[in-house]
Amino acid sequence: MITWQLLSFAQLTPIQLYQLLKLRVDVFVVEQNCPYPELDDKDHHPGVYHLLGYQNDQLIACARLLPKGLSYPSVSIGRVAILKSERGGTGHRLMTQALTDCESLWPGETIEIGAQAHLAGFYGKHGFVPTSPMYLEDDIPHIDMTLEK
């Protein structure tokens, strides 16, 4: 069973912050062999929330929920990461929780994401539709997708 926590940057403990950044770097930088600026000054912005999923006291999933106007004109979900050993269903539970939390934080708002192109089908299962042609971000194919409320 996954225990979810939704926290602002100021609410993160030092160990939670370390776990969050380690998971994101392990997935996006090391696993995907993609050096990029992981620390983009958005994590601590007012109105940003971090969704953390714990199983047996280990962080296995995370996502960043951003208010409108920070990454996109609409609310956004980003930095969606799952511990490699926990993939195969955990991602859908993470997105379901992230969407529930976005609706609680920002009721009725459209959500925009920049998805890795190969995950378009995954996000499509949650109602997102492509809104841009494929583009390269840090040499990885991406597409913008939107979930209208």
Order of alpha helices (4+ residues) and beta strands (2+ residues): beta-alpha-beta-beta-beta-alpha-beta-alpha-beta-beta-beta
